[in-house]
Every structure is written in structure tokens, then in C-alpha cells.
Amino acid sequence: MISKPAFLQGIYPFEGTGLDKTALLHPDLTYTVPAGTIAQTLYFRGGNTTDELVTVVLVRDGVPMRWFPIGARAGTHVALAVVEDVEEGSTLELHVAAREGLTGSVVVDLGLVEV
């Protein structure tokens, strides 16, 4: 079986819209599973520059799939190692949830593999 890695990663500024409201972090953080393949999430790493908790949310086809809280001026690493298959044509996005008006940056690195 041939596999191919894919990544959603970078450093992105944000402005919070509320802890109960997610917003797309950046258009570059969108991934659509190619036809004829499935994708599997492998890990999420993230960092937060603010003095407050923020949450990065992995959204699949418009529905929250995984929540990754990141503490104030902290980082997180979550091993996902093939938790589930994401079917071809599905769209994944990284959103952020933070207190309304909070500004800062997050570092995100979501590793996937296409099989």
C-alpha cells in the first residue's frame, strides 16, 4: 500500500469570536481528501502565544470532529495515530475558538496520511 503524507501547518494570527463559536483559522488550513484515497490523522501539535486558553478545532465537512485545547503560552501534542478514516471528498479545516476579542497567534501542525 502506497501512502502519502499531508500536513496542515503554520503560524497564524487570530481574533477570538467566543469560546462557543469556532472560526476558520486561515483558508490555507483546509484539506480535501483526494478521490480514490482515504486520509487518516496521525498527530496534532499546537502552540498558543496568548495569556488565555484557546482551542483549535478540527472540523470535518462543517462539523467539529476533534477539539485541541491549548493552555496560556503553552503547547500540546496529541497522538491520533489512525483514530479513524476520513473518506474521499471530505473536507477538513482547522478552526479556532477563543474569548471574544482575544488576539494572538497559534502554531498548528496537523499530520495526515493518504492511503
Summary of the structure (lengths in Angstrom):
residues: 115
radius of gyration: 13.9
end to end distance: 7.1
largest distance: 46.7
contacts: 352
relative contact order: 0.42
helix: 3%
strand: 64%
